[in-house]
Amino acid sequence: MTGQIYHVGLTVSDLDKSIAFYRDILGLQFIGEILMEGKETDALFQRENCRARVAYLNGSDELHMPPVELIQFLDMKIQNTKSDLFRTSISELCFYTKDIDKIYKHFLEHHVECLSAPQDFDFTENGFGKSKAFYFKDPDGIILEMMQPL
């Protein structure tokens, strides 16, 4: 019954700042933006008079690669909770790259908070191969991951 992932949504505090980060720092392509409002939006989000700016960005033109959906709720206070890998939630959103060391250096140059330098992993015995990865944070402190298959 369920098909592929259609998109991955992240609630952000400042859509323009987040678009700039995901587009200019991560290199995702800006697809477009919509304004959601009305009775359907109120029902979907379970809030009266709900208004939301929603932007879509993607790193691939391939259909099987879901875009990132950034949501900024307008006219309402958003609770900014610290991302925590050790709490039940979406722990991180992972992006692939062909040159993780270059990306890491690029992030440092743009003052992106990285939780570590790229780390080497070998899961060939489990059928997953080798990779390098590190965690970093977006402007709202949402934890993201960069991974390079080796």
C-alpha positions in Angstrom: 0.0 0.0 0.0 2.7 2.5 0.9 5.1 3.6 -1.9 8.3 5.6 -1.9 9.1 8.5 0.4 7.5 11.6 -1.2 9.4 14.2 0.8 11.1 14.8 4.2 9.6 17.8 6.1 11.5 19.9 8.6 10.0 22.7 10.7 12.2 25.8 10.7 12.1 29.2 12.4 13.2 31.4 9.5 12.4 30.0 6.0 14.6 32.5 4.1 17.6 31.7 6.3 17.0 27.9 5.9 16.5 28.1 2.2 19.9 30.0 2.0 21.6 27.3 4.1 20.2 24.3 2.2 20.6 25.9 -1.2 23.9 27.9 -0.8 25.8 25.8 1.7 24.5 22.3 1.1 24.0 22.9 -2.7 20.4 21.7 -3.0 18.3 23.0 -5.8 15.4 25.3 -4.8 12.3 23.9 -6.4 9.7 26.4 -5.2 7.6 27.7 -2.4 3.9 27.7 -1.5 1.7 29.4 1.1 -0.6 27.0 2.9 -3.7 28.4 4.6 -7.4 27.8 4.9 -9.7 25.1 6.4 -7.7 22.2 4.9 -4.4 23.6 6.3 -6.1 24.1 9.7 -7.4 20.5 9.6 -4.0 19.1 8.5 -1.9 20.8 11.1 -4.7 20.7 13.8 -4.4 24.5 14.4 -7.0 27.3 13.8 -6.0 30.1 11.4 -2.8 28.2 10.5 -0.6 29.7 7.9 2.7 28.2 6.7 5.3 29.0 4.1 6.6 25.8 2.6 9.7 25.5 0.4 11.0 22.4 -1.5 14.7 21.8 -2.3 16.3 18.7 -3.8 19.8 17.4 -4.6 18.7 15.3 -7.5 16.3 15.4 -10.5 15.7 11.7 -10.0 12.1 10.8 -9.0 13.2 8.3 -6.3 15.1 11.0 -4.4 12.7 12.8 -2.2 13.0 16.6 -1.7 13.5 18.3 1.6 10.4 20.3 2.6 11.0 23.3 4.9 8.0 24.6 6.8 7.8 27.9 8.6 4.6 28.5 10.5 3.5 32.1 10.3 1.8 34.1 13.1 2.5 31.4 15.7 5.3 30.7 18.2 7.4 27.7 17.4 9.1 25.8 20.1 12.7 25.3 19.3 13.8 22.1 20.9 17.4 20.9 20.8 18.0 18.1 18.4 19.2 15.0 20.3 20.4 11.8 18.7 19.4 9.9 21.9 15.7 10.9 21.9 12.8 9.2 20.0 12.4 11.3 16.9 13.9 11.5 13.4 17.5 11.4 14.5 19.0 12.9 11.4 18.5 13.5 7.7 21.5 12.1 5.7 22.9 13.4 2.4 25.3 11.6 0.1 28.4 13.2 -1.4 31.3 12.1 -3.6 33.9 14.2 -1.7 33.2 14.3 2.0 36.5 15.9 2.9 35.8 18.8 0.5 32.3 19.2 1.9 33.7 19.2 5.5 36.2 21.9 4.6 33.5 23.9 2.9 31.2 23.7 5.9 34.0 24.8 8.2 34.7 27.8 6.0 31.0 28.7 6.2 30.9 28.3 10.0 28.6 25.3 9.9 28.6 23.5 13.3 30.0 20.0 12.7 29.8 17.4 15.5 33.1 15.7 14.3 35.4 15.4 11.4 34.5 12.7 8.8 34.8 9.3 10.4 35.6 6.0 8.6 33.2 3.1 8.9 33.6 -0.5 7.6 30.4 -2.6 7.6 31.4 -4.9 4.8 30.7 -7.9 7.0 27.1 -6.8 7.4 26.7 -6.1 3.6 26.7 -2.3 3.8 30.3 -1.7 2.6 32.6 1.1 3.7 31.8 4.8 4.1 32.9 8.1 5.7 30.4 10.2 7.6 29.9 13.1 10.0 27.0 15.0 11.6 26.4 18.7 11.4 23.6 21.2 12.2 21.4 23.5 10.2 20.6 27.1 11.3 17.9 25.8 13.7 20.2 23.2 15.2 18.6 20.3 13.4 21.1 17.4 13.1 22.0 16.4 9.6 24.5 13.8 8.3 26.9 13.8 5.3 28.0 10.4 4.0 30.3 9.2 1.3 30.3 5.6 0.2 33.8 4.3 -0.3 
